[in-house]
Amino acid sequence: MYTGYEEALMAGTKRTMTLNLTAVEMRVLEELARQKDLSKTAVLRQALRLYQLVDARLAAGGKLYFENEAKDEKAELMVL
């Protein structure tokens, strides 16, 4: 079963959207795009796919953790 996002990608359908960001958010987006050698659009698409995956896993009862094996630390990330 495909999500609406995956269906749109497979169909090649693209829509245009205006996005208003703060100056800080735009700097973060530009820096991520530069670091990853991606367009700002590609960074936002990756972020959307990641958010969709996290949301689906959490909805299915999963949990999200950050783990630092060197320090033997594990912290659960709470997503609203």
Secondary structure as UniProt FT lines:
FT   HELIX           4..11
FT   HELIX           23..36
FT   HELIX           40..59
FT   TURN            60..61
FT   STRAND          64..68
FT   TURN            69..72
FT   STRAND          73..77
//
